[in-house]
């Protein structure tokens, strides 16, 4: 492994975690001015994306889709419910399950949000093919990290 790395293996600029962290913060910063007029934070936008695509969803399903633990998801849902974008109700088929559905206001917000992806592509100034390739690679990294986190540890 050592000979696969150039120079210092602990050099900040060689760390995948550093590049991912800085890239994530930078991209979220590009989203922020587009989301603020809608009253959404980036994590709330991700919740809305999942609901626009799949609603209604149980909190468990939403947690799995977003790869967020329920403790992190719950405050996001409370704020979105307070904003009038969604409702959380006990599932009639399973009283233990909380169903999340969009309100008319939450449904209507989708039309405004449809302008976000093309605006992000434009603001990033990168060819769509490169962004798609990056998405594919990041999806592979996510899968690899999930496998590594749940797989056997070696020391």
Order of alpha helices (4+ residues) and beta strands (2+ residues): alpha-alpha-beta-alpha-alpha-beta-beta-alpha-alpha
